[in-house]
Amino acid sequence: MNTLTRTLIVAALVPVLGNFAFAQSSLRRFDDLAFSALNAARDLRWEIHDEFDRSRDQRALLQDVEGLITDLHQIQKMIYQRRSPRELDRELDHAIEHAAELRNHLLSSDFAMQRGGSFHFSANGYVFQPETRHAGRVHVDHALSMLAGIEVNLNQLHRELTGTPSPTAIPVKPIPKSPVGFPSGSVKKGVSDKKPGSFSIRF
């Protein structure tokens, strides 16, 4: 085999090997995101199992989170089978839907119920009844926080499967600070703010 032939073969193989290496790293990244979401979903499942045992909605909530876990297991299986990003994203849609259903059921569960403040008439006049919250609301808030972390991973996986760039934060311009003890736009006492041709009085 002469030098020219070897050069042509190497030139033809470079793109193929490059694409293979990229595919390998992409699959590894997809697996990392799916695995992280799966572990978090399993933790959330036990949170609902342990802390919602007195909730009449526990069974429905467990069905939601177990459906999410099943979806994530399927996504991992498809990653190991080297399925295409389009097929993975289609399966990911089911997981995202299950996460949304779980969020809605948490927010509408009996533990999430609260009653706003109101006035009631009594023999002594109107009495104010303060806002009341279910004692289990703290568990709802914790579960929602855990679910939010899962949704972050699912949304990031969707962006990477579809090649959508991650959203960038809009920089916030700092508010100019006034001298300590003086409101913005005011002039310190004893400090001249004169313009050419004007005068000021110092105290």
C-alpha positions in Angstrom: 0.0 0.0 0.0 1.6 3.3 -1.1 1.7 6.5 0.9 -1.1 8.1 -1.1 -3.5 5.2 -0.5 -2.8 5.3 3.2 -3.4 9.0 3.3 -6.7 8.7 1.6 -7.9 5.9 4.0 -6.9 8.0 7.0 -8.7 11.0 5.6 -11.8 9.0 5.1 -11.7 7.5 8.6 -11.2 10.7 10.5 -14.8 12.0 10.2 -16.2 8.6 11.0 -14.1 8.2 14.1 -14.8 11.8 15.1 -18.6 11.2 14.9 -18.3 7.9 16.8 -16.4 9.7 19.6 -19.0 12.5 19.7 -21.8 9.9 19.8 -20.1 8.1 22.7 -19.7 11.3 24.7 -23.3 12.4 24.0 -24.7 9.0 25.1 -22.7 9.3 28.3 -24.1 12.8 28.9 -27.7 11.7 28.2 -27.2 8.8 30.6 -25.8 11.0 33.4 -28.9 13.3 33.2 -31.4 10.5 33.0 -29.6 8.7 35.9 -29.6 11.8 38.1 -33.3 12.4 37.4 -34.1 8.7 38.2 -32.3 8.8 41.5 -34.1 12.0 42.5 -37.4 10.5 41.5 -36.8 7.4 43.6 -36.0 9.7 46.6 -39.2 11.6 45.9 -41.2 8.4 45.8 -40.0 7.5 49.3 -40.7 11.1 50.5 -44.4 10.6 49.4 -44.5 7.1 50.8 -43.2 8.2 54.3 -44.6 11.7 54.7 -48.0 11.5 53.0 -49.2 8.4 54.8 -52.1 10.4 56.4 -53.1 11.9 53.0 -56.1 10.6 51.2 -54.2 11.4 48.0 -51.1 9.3 48.7 -52.1 6.4 46.4 -52.6 8.7 43.4 -49.3 10.6 44.2 -47.4 7.3 44.3 -48.9 6.3 41.0 -47.7 9.5 39.4 -44.2 9.3 40.7 -43.9 5.6 39.9 -45.0 6.3 36.4 -42.2 8.9 36.2 -39.7 6.3 37.5 -40.9 3.8 34.8 -40.4 6.4 32.1 -36.9 7.2 33.3 -36.0 3.5 33.4 -37.2 3.2 29.8 -35.1 6.2 28.7 -32.0 4.7 30.2 -32.7 1.4 28.5 -33.0 3.2 25.2 -29.8 5.0 25.8 -28.0 1.7 26.3 -29.6 0.5 23.0 -28.1 3.6 21.3 -31.5 4.8 20.1 -31.6 8.1 18.2 -32.0 11.4 20.0 -35.4 11.8 18.3 -36.6 8.5 19.8 -35.2 9.4 23.2 -36.9 12.8 23.2 -40.2 11.2 22.3 -39.9 9.0 25.3 -38.8 11.9 27.4 -42.1 13.7 26.6 -43.9 11.0 28.7 -41.6 11.6 31.7 -42.2 15.4 31.4 -46.0 14.8 31.3 -45.9 12.6 34.4 -43.8 15.2 36.2 -46.4 17.9 35.3 -49.3 15.6 36.5 -47.5 15.0 39.8 -47.0 18.7 40.3 -50.7 19.4 39.7 -51.8 16.6 42.1 -49.4 17.8 44.8 -50.9 21.3 44.6 -54.4 20.0 44.7 -53.9 17.4 47.4 -55.6 17.6 50.8 -52.2 18.5 52.4 -52.0 21.6 50.1 -55.3 23.0 51.2 -55.5 26.3 53.0 -58.2 28.7 54.0 -57.8 32.4 53.7 -58.6 34.8 56.5 -62.2 35.9 57.0 -64.6 37.7 59.3 -67.4 35.9 61.2 -70.3 37.5 63.0 -70.7 36.5 66.7 -72.6 37.8 69.7 -69.7 40.2 70.4 -69.5 41.5 66.8 -67.3 40.5 63.9 -64.4 38.1 64.7 -61.5 37.7 62.4 -60.5 34.1 61.5 -56.9 34.1 60.4 -55.6 32.1 57.5 -55.1 28.5 58.2 -52.9 25.9 56.5 -52.9 22.1 56.6 -50.2 20.8 58.8 -49.0 18.6 55.9 -48.3 21.7 53.7 -44.6 21.5 54.7 -44.4 18.1 53.1 -46.0 19.4 49.9 -43.5 22.2 49.7 -40.6 19.8 50.2 -42.0 17.4 47.6 -42.4 20.3 45.1 -38.8 21.4 45.7 -37.6 17.8 45.0 -39.7 17.7 41.9 -38.3 21.0 40.6 -34.8 19.5 40.7 -36.0 16.6 38.6 -37.7 18.9 36.1 -34.4 20.8 35.7 -32.7 17.6 34.6 -35.5 16.6 32.3 -35.6 20.0 30.6 -31.8 20.0 30.2 -31.9 16.5 28.7 -34.6 17.8 26.2 -32.4 20.7 25.2 -29.4 18.4 24.6 -31.4 15.9 22.7 -32.8 18.5 20.4 -29.7 20.7 20.2 -31.5 23.7 21.8 -29.2 26.1 23.5 -29.7 26.6 27.3 -31.4 29.9 28.2 -29.0 32.6 29.4 -29.8 34.9 32.3 -30.4 38.5 31.4 -27.8 40.6 33.2 -29.3 42.9 35.8 -28.0 46.5 35.9 -27.0 47.6 39.4 -29.0 50.4 40.9 -26.8 53.5 41.6 -26.2 53.9 45.3 -26.7 57.2 47.0 -24.4 58.4 49.8 -25.3 56.8 53.1 -28.1 58.6 54.8 -29.2 60.6 51.7 -31.9 59.6 49.3 -31.2 59.2 45.6 -31.2 62.6 43.8 -30.6 64.7 46.9 -27.5 66.8 47.6 -25.5 66.5 50.8 -25.7 69.4 53.1 -22.6 71.6 52.6 -21.7 70.2 49.2 -22.0 72.6 46.3 -23.9 71.5 43.2 -23.2 74.7 41.4 -22.9 75.1 37.7 -20.7 77.7 35.9 -22.1 81.1 36.5 -24.2 80.1 39.5 -23.5 80.3 43.3 -24.4 78.3 46.3 -24.8 79.1 50.0 -23.0 76.9 52.5 -24.4 76.4 56.0 
